[in-house]
């Protein structure tokens, strides 16, 4: 059968309507039967049109502006909300503990004490960034874990005018893991 008749037959099959068999008579062809899936499709489009602005707003709500700071503002002890801790040294090394909290589980970081090196990300041109230990300032911190923690994939974004560090595994969402470190007093 011609493609339109196949489509009408298929629509009829799903909607419980049988397509007319045989040759059409004289005059214009009858309109194809209304299919239930057309109504569902229109309803879904309307629902999406109503929900889409809220989804976009929610997606942007997790985004936070980053702040460029000097290395001196990073050194020291930082604590997360669930016992996560970082200590950053001026020689660009760090120690960490408690990085296996619920929100950081996807990063494969250990809960026990671990260590490594840190550096600011710097632009290499054409949208490429690398971590550079010689960088004196930045708004993103790359972490390189040593030993058994080397599979830990975690970056930190400097937020709140340098008063907090957000854990993330996605550069498009600075606070994507919902763990914010603040300086330990």
Legacy VTK file of the C-alpha trace (Angstrom):
# vtk DataFile Version 3.0
C-alpha trace
ASCII
DATASET POLYDATA
POINTS 185 float
0.000 0.000 0.000
1.059 3.632 -0.480
2.939 5.178 2.462
0.005 7.344 3.612
-2.275 4.309 3.772
0.357 2.431 5.794
0.513 5.361 8.213
-3.284 5.509 8.510
-3.406 1.753 9.051
-0.694 1.955 11.694
-2.434 4.830 13.452
-5.669 2.867 13.266
-3.993 -0.196 14.736
-2.764 1.742 17.784
-6.006 3.664 18.187
-8.403 0.771 17.612
-9.679 2.174 14.300
-9.563 0.115 11.137
-8.352 1.763 7.956
-10.625 1.520 4.927
-9.528 -1.142 2.486
-9.841 -0.999 -1.270
-9.660 1.886 -3.685
-10.968 5.239 -2.568
-14.180 6.305 -4.343
-14.600 9.470 -6.372
-14.120 12.778 -4.651
-11.651 13.833 -2.030
-10.116 11.197 0.192
-11.584 11.018 3.672
-9.403 12.487 6.389
-7.331 9.977 8.311
-8.839 8.952 11.645
-7.750 11.038 14.634
-5.291 9.067 16.590
-5.077 9.080 20.382
-1.318 9.565 20.132
-1.893 12.971 18.442
-3.724 14.201 21.535
-1.037 12.781 23.818
1.624 14.455 21.690
-0.122 17.865 21.867
-0.631 17.474 25.634
3.042 16.603 26.076
4.059 19.651 24.027
1.893 21.935 26.171
3.267 20.435 29.373
6.827 20.854 28.131
6.127 24.487 27.188
4.927 25.130 30.740
7.689 23.174 32.487
10.680 24.221 30.324
11.170 27.683 31.899
11.205 26.132 35.368
13.724 23.492 34.277
16.004 26.164 32.840
15.684 28.238 35.997
16.513 25.221 38.152
19.501 24.319 35.989
20.888 27.841 36.316
20.219 27.994 40.065
23.041 25.491 40.732
25.497 27.731 38.957
27.476 30.154 41.035
29.944 32.787 39.890
33.565 32.013 40.626
36.061 34.461 42.109
39.708 34.830 41.150
41.958 34.821 44.247
45.674 34.637 45.002
47.320 31.424 46.176
47.731 32.932 49.650
43.957 32.992 50.075
43.758 29.247 49.432
46.421 28.076 51.883
45.089 26.918 55.234
42.437 24.556 56.563
38.995 24.184 54.954
36.000 22.165 56.195
32.948 20.785 54.413
29.450 20.298 55.858
29.828 16.551 56.511
33.314 16.324 58.016
35.265 16.691 54.773
38.573 18.506 55.319
41.345 19.960 53.189
44.597 21.560 54.296
46.359 23.481 51.515
50.049 24.404 51.851
51.933 27.226 50.148
54.222 24.677 48.425
51.138 23.554 46.431
50.566 20.316 48.340
47.451 19.341 50.265
46.140 16.760 52.688
42.517 15.676 52.783
40.265 13.476 54.888
36.583 12.488 54.773
36.167 12.806 51.010
33.940 9.722 50.870
30.863 11.587 52.122
27.487 10.924 50.483
27.657 13.927 48.136
31.217 13.128 47.037
30.631 9.392 46.474
30.645 9.768 42.666
34.186 11.197 42.720
35.748 7.937 44.001
37.702 9.834 46.669
38.841 8.097 49.862
37.577 8.781 53.362
40.947 8.129 54.944
43.783 10.642 54.910
45.131 11.345 51.442
47.547 13.808 49.920
48.493 15.330 46.633
49.231 18.546 44.776
47.043 21.502 43.855
47.250 24.188 41.201
45.100 26.855 39.618
43.716 26.223 36.166
45.025 28.628 33.521
43.870 29.212 29.979
46.017 27.676 27.287
44.001 29.295 24.498
41.108 28.194 22.333
39.007 27.124 25.344
41.649 24.781 26.771
42.710 25.022 30.406
45.421 23.184 32.304
46.434 23.215 35.945
49.671 25.152 36.412
51.583 25.134 39.702
53.287 28.387 38.714
49.961 30.265 38.458
49.767 32.893 41.194
45.970 33.228 41.127
42.829 31.642 39.749
39.213 30.774 40.314
39.412 27.012 39.716
41.685 24.587 41.573
42.831 21.317 40.064
43.684 18.540 42.505
46.105 15.709 41.807
45.863 12.899 44.352
48.787 10.570 45.067
48.852 6.858 45.851
45.639 4.893 46.251
43.551 8.057 45.835
44.798 8.822 42.325
41.407 7.857 40.826
39.701 10.619 42.798
38.231 13.103 40.308
37.489 16.352 42.061
38.049 20.032 41.333
37.320 23.035 43.509
35.720 26.307 42.423
36.441 29.492 44.386
33.069 31.113 45.214
31.501 33.661 47.577
34.245 36.243 46.956
36.897 33.710 47.948
35.259 32.762 51.258
34.295 29.260 50.086
35.454 26.429 47.831
32.863 24.299 46.058
33.524 20.677 45.165
32.658 19.754 41.593
33.224 17.115 38.966
31.674 19.293 36.237
33.191 22.625 35.182
29.760 23.840 34.062
28.405 23.498 37.622
30.837 25.057 40.127
28.872 23.741 43.135
27.568 20.678 41.338
28.348 18.223 44.142
26.654 20.402 46.767
29.682 20.398 49.094
30.964 23.827 50.062
34.200 24.135 52.039
34.719 27.130 54.319
37.885 28.253 56.024
38.346 26.631 59.412
38.585 29.190 62.185
LINES 1 186
185 0 1 2 3 4 5 6 7 8 9 10 11 12 13 14 15 16 17 18 19 20 21 22 23 24 25 26 27 28 29 30 31 32 33 34 35 36 37 38 39 40 41 42 43 44 45 46 47 48 49 50 51 52 53 54 55 56 57 58 59 60 61 62 63 64 65 66 67 68 69 70 71 72 73 74 75 76 77 78 79 80 81 82 83 84 85 86 87 88 89 90 91 92 93 94 95 96 97 98 99 100 101 102 103 104 105 106 107 108 109 110 111 112 113 114 115 116 117 118 119 120 121 122 123 124 125 126 127 128 129 130 131 132 133 134 135 136 137 138 139 140 141 142 143 144 145 146 147 148 149 150 151 152 153 154 155 156 157 158 159 160 161 162 163 164 165 166 167 168 169 170 171 172 173 174 175 176 177 178 179 180 181 182 183 184
